[in-house]
């Protein structure tokens, strides 16, 4: 595989860590689940060690070795050229030891399949010589009793891939970009397990379940399973007890079950075996802990071919009975969410479509479309429902009005035909003039989301019995930063329960802008739990985006990225909120950009551009700014006046459209990445147009940074040191210092760096040259090692405690506002 999905890319960090461990004389233990890439990483370590001139002996267990004592040891003897079999074990140990040296490396793959005698013998040899070993063991199937750990040892845990990396691997297999929704479907089936992902994608491609359409790969139909996968999955189940296979079949049929439900039907040893083998995963529901088959490709296997090593034939498999509420337990991969929502859609879409077919009425049509819109595999049935449903145009109920809104949104987003969209609404107003106010308000909100500018704050409730004008006023007020008007409109929305979805999102935004992000996160968390319980994809995805914006504001990149991934894996949130989905794709694109994954970045930007206008009302909406950053040749490492002016234009365009808060958020995000006086000026002007919002103090700090008023900067930075915007303030000052450094203004850079961390000012003055780095000598020394060594390894190298190393790394990341150890090491080298 190439840049995005290749082995070197997938295991670059792990390979660097293994290289450092072997240089330090350490043993290495690679741990992961089946198909997680352990054997591939072990092979990469072997090749890397051989390239470094080390003698490497590589052996592996197999099903024959389990039953032949000494078989793996004979493999070692053969690799060393010792073909005559020794009569005595002691003699064999002496012969092997004579051929090896303390500089040799022994690599053992699949030790769970190796015979006990060989493992014990090899343990004796490595202890005698001080031999370094690299062992790849499956979680839950260790052989510590036969091949115990020997200190010093480094453990490398192979976690499942994230959503972006799954997309990268798929791109390399398929040779082109993939529709994001198709990546999510694969991710939900494989849980991000490398080998399983490769097998599923190759099988789906070969069977035509993944097809190239207009230059983009897209999943076809409602299932990616084919009979080609049966031997692959069955090979992963080898060695499982019959009791475990029976449990897997049962959970595949019923969906997640509680321990109480299982205890009377299956032996608990089977459940423990399934968890240890990584085939069963606990999930948390409102009624307590449940257990499910994981990854869900195993569910597909038992549903399509239920009989597997179970005495007698399994009965036909019925549809799964999914729990009424579901949320992933802490530590579970977010792919669990993808599976939950995907299974729910599979369960209810057929029923909703059948209900529509019976009457072809607008109410069942609206209910089906609520669930189906945004799901690519439903496109044919969606088109039929749109074309064959007769809309109620005279005095429709709110449910019947929902179908007309779907018609207009479908024309606007999917058909990109604004004229047809407007005609649907105008026809409604013509037959029901008492709804003309509702029609204008609905059109204004759709236009605001799709780049036509913020709604007016002067909508009248005349001829609007459903209250859409109130929602439009609230949305427009928030987009402009008019908090008092927004609060008033939100209070009125409480009288219209059918507007609750809109209300929840706007209320979360109002809490943030009012200066209470913690309360906003609590509100979002409660509403997201309710959305999970009801499988409300639109609500969950939209609130996940809102949570990500708040986490970004507070400087918690990890929580923000998790929220984005959670929002993406449940799928597109209908059509009206498609720009929110596009914004989350842009967040992922920026993360890929700063990881150096240009191909992934470009694919994500292309997908976002297809789903949104050039600009939009909130952070991440539109692709104009991200395309400017992505197209800059030197990224953010050099001063680029042309790029600065282009980004200012993007900010000002949003202001002209009434997206004032979106302009402020974009400007803040740009300034944290690359501070410039031009962008700062645009931010200051935009923020002046709002009422006092959460961005007022950071904007004041930006003004002080433009004026280079060091005393005022220090004063603002010191205010309320535990406040939620402390991190943002520090990042702004650090970004301004980096810019001054790039412009050759070392004195200003030194002063700005020094006030971001007053307690370390002495270190900075004595240990770092003017205009170079905010780090102390010891922090820089640790940072250089951090990219290839773990904290314990650095501690050993430098004679420090592990806690001291952790503090140095954390301080260095905070002072430089960088995101990871690799960027930190690059920063130190450049400065």
C-alpha positions, 0 to 999 in steps of 0.5 A: 500500500502507498502513502495513506494505507501502507504498512509504513504509514499504519505502523510508523510510530510503532516501528520507531518505538520498536527500533528505539527499544531494541537499541536500548536492549529491550524485549518487545511484546506486540499485543492485539486482536486477530487481524489487527496487524501484529504479524505485519508489524513483526515482519516490519520490525524484522526487516528493519532490524536486518537492514540495521545489520542485526542477526534476526531469527524469525519463527512462528507457531502453527496448528501442527506445532501445538501437537509436536513437542520441539517443532518450533525449536527445530525451526530455530535450529534449521534457521541457524544451519543446525540440521542434525537433531540432538538427542538431548535437550541440554545439548540442543540448548548448547548448540543453539546458544553457541550460534547466537549472540547477545546482539541477535534478535529472536522474533516469534509470531503466533506463540499461542500456536507454539509447543510448550517445550520449544517456548520454555527452551527458547526462554532458557536460551534468551536468559542465558545470552541476554537475547532480545526477543520480539513476540506478537501475541493475541490478547487473551491468548498469552503464553506467559507460563511458558515464555514469561516476560523478561525485564526490560520489556516494551509493550506495543498495543495495536489499537483499531484504526480510526475512521480517517485511517480506515478511509485511507486504507480503503482508498489504497485498496480501491485506488480512488476516493470513497463516499464518506458514508461508505467508509462509515459502513465498512468501519461499523462492520470491521471496528477498524481492524486492519485485516478485516477491513482489507478482506471486507473491502476487497470482497465487496469490490470483487462482488460489485458491492462497492462500485465506482460512480462518477469517480467516487467509490460507493457502497451498493445495496444494504449489505456488504456481506458476500459468501467470499467472506465465509472462509475468512471469518471462519478461519478467525473462529478456529480454536473457539469452543462450541459453547462460544460459537453457540453464544456468538450465534445467539447474540447475532440473532438477538442483539446485545443482551444483559448478563442476567439474560445470558446467565441462564442460557450459556456457560459464563466460561463462554462469555469470558472466552469471547471477551478474551478473544475480542469477539464479544464486547460490553456496551452500556445501555440505560438498563445496564451493561450488555454484551454484543458480538464485535466486530459486527462482521461476525454478526453478518456471518452467523445471520447469513450462515447460522450453522457453525460447529454447533450440534444440530442445525441452527434455526432460521435467523430472525431480525435482531431485536435491538435494545431501546437504548444504546451507548458505547462503554468507555474504551469501546471504539466509536465504530460501535455507534456506527453499528448501532445506528446502522442496525437500527436503520436496517430494522426500521427502514423496511417497515416504514417503507412498507407502511408508505406503500400501503397508503402512499400518503404524506404522513407515512412518507414523511416518517420514512424520509425522516429515517431514510434521507442521507442514507445512500443505499435508500436513494432509489426508494427515496426517489420513488416516495418523492415522486409517487406521494401526493402532497397535502397542500390545503391546510396540512397538519404539521406532519403533512407539512413535514413531507413538503419540507422534505420535498423542498430540501431534497430538491435543494440539496440532492438535486441542487435545484433551488428553483424547484425547491422554491416552487414546492414551497410556493405551491403550498403557500398558493393553496394555503395562504394562511401558511405564507409566513411559515413558507418564508421562514422555512425558506430563509432557514434552508437558505441560511444553512446552505450559504445564502446568508443569515435570516432576518431578525424581523420575521413576523408570526403573521400567517405562521401557525406552526412557529417557524418564524420564531425559529428563523428569528432565533437562528438569525439572531445567533448567527449575528451574535445578538444574544438578547434577541436569540434568548427571547425567540428561544423562549417563544419556541417552547410553545411549539413542540414540533420545533424541539429538534431546532430548539435543542441545537440553538439552545446549545449554541446560545449557552456557549455564546453566553459564556457557559461552555460547561453547561452547554456540554452538560446539556449536549451530553444529556440530549445526545444520550436521548438521541442514542436511545431513540436512534435520532441520527440527525439530533445526535450528529448535530449535537456531536458537531456542537460538542466538537466546537466547544471542545475546540474552543476549550483547547481539548483537541482529543475530545473534539476529534472524538465528538467529530468521529462520533458524529460522522459514524452515525451517518448524514443527519438528514438533508437540511443539516447536511452542512453540519456533516460537511463541517465535520468532514472539514474538521477531519480534513484539517486533522489529516492536513496537519498529519501530512496525509494530503490524499486523505485531506483532499478526498475529505475536502472534495466530499465536503464541497459536494455537500455544502456551499462555499461559505456557511454560518458556523465553524467548519461550514464551507470549503473556502478557508480550508482550501486556502490553507491546504493549497498553500505550498509551505502550509503554515511554516512561512509568512505568506501575505497572499494567503493571509489576505485570502483568509481575510476575504473568507472572514469578510464574506461571512460578515457580509452574509450575516454569519458574524459568529461564523466569521469570528469562529473562523478568524479565531481558528486561523489565528491559533494556527497562524497569527497575522495582523490582517486576520486579527483586524478582521476578527476585531471588526467582526466581533464588534458587530456582536453583543458581548459573547464568549469571544469578547475577552479573546478578541480584546487579547488579539487587539493587544497582540496587534498593538504589541502591548506586552503589559496588557497582554500579560494582564489579560492572560493572567485573568481568571487562570482557571477560566475555560478560555485560558487555553485559547488565550495562551494559544493566541499568544503563542501563535503571535510569538511564532509569527514574530519569530518567523518574521525575524522579530526575536525580541517580541517573540521572546517576550510573548513566549515568556509571558505564556509560562511565567514560572519558566521565564528564568529557564527561557532567558538563560537556556534559549537564544532570542527569538528561537524557542520558548523551551528550556534546554531540558525540555528541548532535549526531551522533545528531540527524543519524544518522537521515537522513544516512550517516556520511560525510555527517555527517563532511562536515557537521561537519568530522570524520573518518568514523572519529570519526563511527562511534565517536560513533554506536557510543558513543551506541548503547552508552550508551543501549542502543538498537538503531538510529539512528532510536531514537537520534535520537528519544532525543536529541530527547526528552532 
